[in-house]
Amino acid sequence: MRTLAAWPGPWRPQGATANRLGVVLTASLAWNVLLVLDGNTAVGATAAGVVATVAAYPALALWIAMALRNPGMSGIGTWLGRRVLSISRPLLLVTVAVALIQLPSLLSPQAHVIDDVTPSVICASRDVLHGHDPYQTPELLCLHRLHISAIAGTPLRAGQFAALSRYPTPAQMRAVARAASTHGYRTVSFAEFGYPPMSFVWMLPVASFGRDWWVMWTLLAALAFDIGMGLAARQWWPAVVTIALLQWGSGSALSAATQGDAEFFAFALMAASLFLVDRPRLSAAALGLAAASNPLAWFLVPAYLVFTARLPGWRRRVGWLVGVAAVSVLPWVLIYPDAISGVLGLILQPTFAFGIGLTALNVVQPLTPLLPKAFYFGALAAAEAGVLIISGWSRRLAAIAPAMAVPLLWLSWRSEANYLGQLPLLACAMVVGLERLGWTAWRSPAPHRTPGHELTAGSGL
């Protein structure tokens, strides 16, 4: 109550946590501007626009990594971050007002479905409710049942698209869908459902209803997530909730919630595993559920284990992570054995290059040659390994590992905005987690500290 009563007064946050949150909030604002420019055909489709947007993301990721590693970094980063952070409370009010204004359009049945994740998961949930195997339903049949255009699907470089080197046009995708309608919408030219089982479990309560119910369900979950993250942040809640709400339009977890997208649950659980890192069981269980829901969480697991290796009870944490993931998945695998091949297919299927990362230099504009898929996979694997090795070697660098695991997807064959857009939210959750830990000698507490000691205003990593 005292925090709410002090709302009208000045808020001048100081110290290491203020530096970190200020940088993350500034980067979150910059990320929103970046996506607006990328979506503006007058800017994003030009060669200069493509180069600028492709280069801006790793620059933001590096800036956040520096702030996480060294919260007392001097120069414009600290100066700008502090000043942006000081206006987080009025910015929070503006963000809430904009969200309330946009709410009716979000709940409209005519709201645009931007990809195949939501319809695929809803179809899978409905199949489960009717006793059918969700991994046997063709993607095009799912889109047809929900009256969604085939252009929302994921085309594969196979069948009628095998000879194409660039992403199929909407006309080509519709033509293949029409041809497939004569034989049950089965075709090798489109991907099949291949998400882990928990992806459709989250939507079972609303799968039988219309899209407005899907959105209401995920929005309520997003509201609970915001409240939980704000409570976890303690006195820093104005800045943390502001950063979280800014993600509504940035392709991040809360943006997924506005579309009734089941991926929201996985994204939110990934963030929860970081801001609750001081609670080993809850943190590990959250990441286990996320891994059982979405492949993106798999990239976070190794970095999470490297970071928490310096915390007490690491084996217990690993046990909870593996145990929760196994308990969540195994029953469904026993019921639907096709789940294993479906998930593997999602990873190995011959997709087209797509996204806003390195491949955009060829996909959006032919500025560089499109190298073989193996090159991007190798670059991503090498970068991930490098981050893990460096962060495992240095205590001061270990804090950047969880926040950097997802941004490295910028190097991947499909660097989608909704994956890269998790960076500000995960970085914010990492800051909250560091604040809640209250001590930084991860292998054992320093002699003058106890595990319950809170991070002081000027302390670092």
C-alpha positions in Angstrom: 0.0 0.0 0.0 2.8 2.4 0.7 4.1 1.8 -2.8 0.7 2.8 -4.3 0.4 5.8 -1.9 3.8 7.1 -3.1 2.8 6.9 -6.8 2.3 10.6 -7.3 5.7 11.5 -5.9 9.1 11.5 -7.7 10.8 8.2 -8.4 14.5 8.4 -8.9 15.8 4.8 -8.9 19.5 4.3 -8.2 22.0 1.5 -8.2 22.8 -1.7 -10.2 19.2 -2.8 -10.6 18.2 0.6 -11.8 21.0 0.6 -14.4 19.9 -2.8 -15.7 16.2 -2.1 -15.9 16.9 1.3 -17.5 18.8 -0.3 -20.3 16.2 -3.1 -20.8 13.4 -0.5 -20.8 15.2 1.6 -23.4 16.0 -1.5 -25.5 12.3 -2.5 -25.3 11.2 0.9 -26.7 13.9 0.6 -29.4 12.7 -2.9 -30.3 9.1 -1.6 -30.8 10.3 1.2 -33.0 12.4 -1.3 -34.9 9.4 -3.6 -35.6 7.4 -0.6 -36.8 10.1 0.4 -39.2 10.4 -3.2 -40.4 6.7 -3.5 -41.0 6.6 -0.2 -42.9 7.0 -1.1 -46.5 8.3 2.3 -47.4 11.3 1.7 -45.0 11.5 -2.0 -44.3 11.5 -3.2 -47.9 14.4 -0.9 -49.0 18.0 -2.2 -49.0 19.0 0.4 -46.4 16.0 -0.5 -44.2 16.7 -4.2 -44.3 20.4 -3.7 -43.4 19.5 -1.3 -40.6 16.8 -3.6 -39.0 18.9 -6.7 -39.4 21.9 -5.0 -37.7 19.9 -3.3 -35.0 18.8 -6.5 -33.3 22.3 -7.9 -32.4 23.3 -4.4 -31.3 20.3 -4.3 -28.9 21.2 -7.8 -27.6 24.8 -6.8 -27.1 23.8 -3.7 -25.2 21.5 -5.7 -22.9 24.3 -8.3 -22.4 26.7 -5.5 -21.3 24.2 -4.1 -18.8 23.5 -7.6 -17.3 27.2 -8.2 -16.9 28.2 -4.8 -15.7 25.3 -2.8 -14.2 27.7 0.1 -13.4 28.8 0.6 -16.9 29.6 4.3 -17.5 28.6 6.6 -20.3 25.4 7.2 -22.2 24.0 3.7 -21.4 23.6 4.4 -17.7 22.7 8.1 -18.2 20.0 7.3 -20.7 18.7 4.2 -18.9 18.2 6.0 -15.6 16.3 8.8 -17.3 14.0 6.5 -19.2 13.4 4.4 -16.1 12.4 7.5 -14.2 9.4 8.0 -16.5 8.3 4.4 -16.3 5.2 5.2 -14.2 3.6 7.6 -16.6 4.7 5.4 -19.5 2.9 2.5 -17.7 -0.3 4.6 -17.6 0.0 5.4 -21.3 0.6 1.8 -22.2 -2.4 0.6 -20.2 -4.6 3.2 -21.9 -3.5 2.2 -25.4 -4.1 -1.5 -24.5 -7.6 -0.8 -23.3 -8.4 1.2 -26.5 -7.1 -1.7 -28.7 -8.9 -4.4 -26.7 -12.2 -4.3 -28.7 -10.3 -4.8 -32.0 -8.3 -7.7 -30.5 -11.5 -9.5 -29.5 -13.1 -9.0 -32.9 -13.8 -12.2 -34.9 -12.3 -10.5 -37.9 -8.9 -10.0 -36.2 -6.1 -11.2 -38.4 -4.4 -14.5 -37.8 -0.8 -14.0 -38.7 0.5 -17.6 -38.7 -0.4 -21.2 -38.3 0.5 -21.8 -34.7 -2.8 -20.8 -33.1 -5.1 -22.7 -35.6 -2.8 -25.7 -35.5 -2.9 -25.8 -31.7 -6.7 -25.2 -31.5 -7.2 -28.0 -34.0 -5.0 -30.3 -32.0 -6.9 -29.4 -28.8 -10.2 -30.2 -30.5 -8.9 -33.5 -31.8 -7.9 -34.5 -28.3 -11.4 -33.6 -27.0 -12.9 -35.8 -29.7 -10.5 -38.7 -29.1 -8.5 -38.2 -32.3 -4.7 -38.1 -32.8 -3.7 -34.5 -33.2 -0.5 -35.5 -35.0 -2.5 -37.0 -37.9 -4.5 -33.9 -38.9 -3.1 -32.1 -42.0 -2.4 -28.4 -41.5 -4.4 -27.4 -44.5 -7.4 -29.3 -43.2 -7.1 -27.4 -39.9 -7.0 -24.0 -41.6 -10.0 -25.0 -43.8 -12.0 -26.0 -40.7 -11.3 -22.7 -39.0 -12.0 -20.7 -42.2 -8.4 -19.4 -42.3 -6.5 -18.7 -45.6 -3.8 -21.1 -46.6 -1.3 -18.2 -46.6 -1.2 -18.5 -42.8 0.3 -22.0 -43.2 4.0 -23.1 -43.3 5.1 -24.1 -46.8 7.8 -26.6 -47.2 10.4 -26.9 -50.0 8.8 -30.2 -51.1 6.1 -31.4 -53.5 4.8 -28.5 -55.6 7.2 -26.1 -53.9 10.3 -28.2 -54.3 11.7 -26.2 -57.2 11.3 -22.9 -55.5 14.3 -21.1 -54.0 12.3 -18.3 -52.3 9.3 -18.3 -50.1 6.1 -19.1 -52.1 3.7 -16.3 -53.0 0.2 -16.1 -51.5 -1.2 -17.1 -55.0 1.0 -20.2 -55.1 0.1 -21.3 -51.6 -3.7 -20.9 -52.4 -3.3 -22.9 -55.6 -1.6 -25.8 -53.7 -4.3 -25.7 -51.1 -7.1 -25.9 -53.7 -5.4 -28.9 -55.4 -5.0 -30.6 -52.0 -8.7 -30.1 -51.2 -9.6 -32.9 -53.5 -7.8 -35.5 -51.4 -8.4 -34.5 -47.8 -6.0 -31.6 -47.8 -3.1 -33.9 -47.4 0.1 -32.7 -49.1 3.8 -32.7 -48.5 4.0 -29.1 -49.5 2.8 -27.8 -46.1 4.1 -28.6 -42.6 2.1 -30.8 -40.2 1.4 -30.2 -36.6 4.6 -30.9 -34.6 4.5 -29.0 -31.4 5.2 -30.8 -28.0 2.0 -32.1 -26.3 1.7 -29.3 -23.6 1.1 -26.8 -26.5 -2.4 -28.0 -27.0 -3.1 -28.9 -23.3 -3.1 -25.2 -22.4 -5.9 -24.5 -24.9 -8.2 -27.4 -24.0 -10.5 -25.3 -21.8 -11.4 -23.0 -24.8 -10.8 -25.1 -27.8 -14.5 -25.8 -28.5 -15.3 -22.1 -28.6 -14.6 -19.2 -31.0 -11.6 -17.0 -31.4 -12.9 -14.4 -28.9 -12.7 -17.1 -26.2 -9.2 -18.0 -27.2 -8.1 -14.4 -26.8 -9.9 -13.9 -23.5 -8.3 -17.0 -22.2 -4.7 -16.0 -23.1 -5.4 -12.3 -22.0 -6.5 -13.4 -18.6 -3.4 -15.6 -18.3 -1.3 -12.6 -19.4 -2.8 -10.4 -16.8 -2.0 -13.1 -14.1 1.6 -13.2 -15.5 1.9 -9.4 -15.3 0.7 -9.4 -11.7 3.0 -12.2 -10.8 6.0 -10.6 -12.4 5.2 -7.3 -10.7 4.9 -8.9 -7.3 8.2 -10.8 -7.8 9.9 -7.5 -8.7 9.0 -5.9 -5.4 9.8 -2.2 -5.3 10.8 -2.3 -9.0 7.4 -3.2 -10.2 6.5 0.1 -12.0 9.5 -0.4 -14.4 9.1 -4.2 -14.7 5.4 -4.1 -15.4 6.0 -1.3 -18.0 8.6 -3.4 -19.8 6.2 -6.4 -19.8 3.3 -4.4 -21.1 5.5 -2.8 -23.9 5.8 -6.4 -25.2 2.1 -6.4 -26.2 3.0 -5.1 -29.6 6.5 -6.4 -30.1 6.0 -10.0 -31.1 6.8 -11.2 -27.6 4.8 -13.2 -25.0 2.1 -10.7 -24.4 1.8 -10.0 -28.1 1.0 -13.7 -28.5 -1.6 -13.4 -25.8 -3.5 -10.7 -27.8 -3.9 -13.2 -30.6 -5.1 -16.1 -28.5 -1.8 -17.8 -29.3 -1.0 -20.8 -27.1 2.8 -20.0 -27.5 2.1 -17.3 -24.8 2.1 -20.0 -22.1 5.6 -21.2 -23.1 7.0 -17.7 -23.4 5.6 -16.7 -20.0 6.9 -19.8 -18.4 10.4 -19.2 -19.8 10.3 -15.7 -18.2 8.9 -17.1 -14.9 11.8 -19.6 -14.7 14.2 -16.6 -14.6 12.4 -14.1 -12.3 11.7 -17.0 -9.9 15.3 -18.3 -10.1 15.6 -17.9 -6.3 12.9 -20.6 -5.9 14.5 -23.7 -7.3 11.5 -25.9 -7.5 9.1 -23.3 -9.0 11.8 -22.0 -11.4 12.8 -25.4 -12.7 9.2 -26.6 -12.9 8.3 -23.5 -15.0 11.1 -24.2 -17.4 10.1 -27.9 -17.6 6.6 -27.0 -18.6 7.9 -24.5 -21.1 10.1 -27.2 -22.7 7.1 -29.5 -22.9 5.2 -26.7 -24.7 7.5 -25.1 -27.2 10.9 -25.9 -28.9 12.0 -22.3 -28.2 12.4 -23.2 -24.5 15.0 -25.9 -25.5 17.5 -23.1 -26.3 17.0 -21.6 -22.8 17.6 -24.9 -20.9 21.4 -25.2 -21.3 22.0 -21.6 -20.5 19.7 -21.9 -17.5 21.7 -24.8 -16.2 24.9 -23.0 -16.7 23.7 -20.0 -14.7 22.1 -22.0 -11.9 25.2 -24.3 -11.6 26.6 -21.8 -9.1 23.4 -21.8 -7.0 22.8 -24.3 -4.1 20.7 -27.3 -4.9 21.6 -27.6 -8.6 20.9 -31.3 -8.7 17.5 -30.8 -7.2 16.8 -28.1 -9.7 17.8 -30.4 -12.6 15.6 -33.1 -11.2 12.6 -30.9 -11.1 13.2 -29.6 -14.6 13.5 -33.1 -16.1 10.8 -34.6 -14.0 8.2 -32.0 -14.7 8.9 -32.1 -18.5 8.8 -35.9 -18.5 5.5 -36.1 -16.5 4.0 -33.5 -18.8 4.9 -35.3 -22.0 5.1 -39.0 -21.4 1.4 -39.7 -20.9 0.6 -38.0 -24.2 3.4 -39.9 -26.0 1.9 -43.1 -24.8 -1.5 -42.1 -26.1 -0.2 -40.6 -29.3 3.0 -42.3 -30.4 3.1 -40.1 -33.5 4.0 -37.2 -31.2 7.7 -38.1 -31.3 7.9 -38.2 -35.1 5.8 -35.1 -35.3 8.1 -33.0 -33.0 11.2 -34.3 -34.9 9.5 -33.4 -38.2 9.0 -29.9 -37.0 12.7 -29.6 -36.5 13.9 -31.4 -39.6 11.3 -30.5 -42.2 12.6 -28.6 -45.3 11.3 -25.1 -44.5 12.1 -22.0 -46.5 14.4 -19.3 -45.0 12.3 -16.7 -43.2 12.5 -14.0 -40.5 14.2 -10.8 -39.6 17.7 -12.1 -38.8 20.7 -12.9 -41.0 18.6 -14.6 -43.7 16.6 -11.4 -44.2 19.5 -10.1 -46.2 18.5 -12.5 -48.9 14.8 -13.2 -48.3 13.6 -9.6 -48.1 16.3 -8.1 -50.3 18.9 -10.1 -52.4 21.9 -8.4 -50.8 23.8 -11.5 -49.9 23.7 -15.1 -51.2 21.5 -17.5 -49.4 23.9 -20.1 -48.0 23.0 -23.7 -47.4 20.8 -24.4 -44.4 23.6 -26.3 -42.8 25.7 -23.1 -42.6 23.1 -21.3 -40.5 22.6 -24.3 -38.3 26.4 -24.5 -37.8 26.7 -20.8 -37.0 23.9 -21.0 -34.5 25.3 -24.1 -32.8 28.8 -22.6 -32.6 27.4 -19.3 -31.1 25.3 -21.2 -28.6 28.3 -23.3 -27.6 30.5 -20.2 -27.3 28.1 -18.5 -25.0 27.8 -21.6 -22.8 31.6 -22.1 -22.6 32.4 -18.5 -21.9 29.5 -18.0 -19.4 30.4 -21.3 -17.7 34.1 -20.2 -17.3 33.4 -16.8 -15.9 31.1 -16.1 -12.9 30.7 -12.5 -14.1 29.5 -13.6 -17.5 27.2 -16.4 -16.3 24.4 -13.9 -15.8 24.2 -13.2 -19.6 23.7 -16.8 -20.6 19.9 -17.1 -20.1 19.2 -13.7 -21.7 21.5 -14.4 -24.7 20.3 -17.9 -25.5 17.3 -16.8 -27.6 18.8 -13.7 -29.4 21.3 -16.1 -31.0 18.4 -17.3 -33.1 19.2 -14.2 -35.2 21.7 -16.5 -36.9 19.2 -19.3 -37.6 17.5 -20.3 -40.9 14.1 -19.1 -39.5 14.7 -16.1 -37.3 11.1 -15.2 -36.6 10.1 -12.0 -34.9 8.1 -13.7 -32.2 11.2 -15.7 -31.2 13.6 -12.8 -31.2 11.0 -10.5 -29.6 11.4 -12.4 -26.3 14.7 -10.7 -25.6 13.4 -7.6 -23.6 11.0 -9.7 -21.5 13.6 -12.4 -20.8 16.2 -9.8 -20.0 13.8 -8.0 -17.6 13.0 -11.4 -15.9 16.7 -12.0 -15.6 17.2 -8.6 -13.8 14.3 -9.4 -11.4 15.9 -12.8 -10.8 19.3 -11.3 -10.0 17.6 -8.8 -7.7 15.8 -11.5 -5.9 18.8 -13.7 -5.5 20.5 -10.9 -3.5 24.0 -12.4 -3.7 26.4 -13.2 -6.5 28.9 -15.8 -5.2 27.0 -18.6 -6.9 29.2 -21.5 -5.9 28.9 -20.6 -2.2 27.9 -17.4 -0.3 30.7 -14.9 0.3 31.8 -14.8 4.0 30.1 -11.5 4.7 26.8 -12.5 3.0 23.9 -14.8 3.5 21.6 -16.3 0.9 18.8 -13.9 2.0 20.9 -10.8 1.7 19.4 -8.4 -0.9 21.3 -6.8 -3.7 22.5 -3.4 -2.6 22.1 -0.3 -4.6 25.7 -0.2 -5.9 26.4 -3.9 -6.1 27.3 -5.7 -9.3 27.7 -9.1 -10.6 
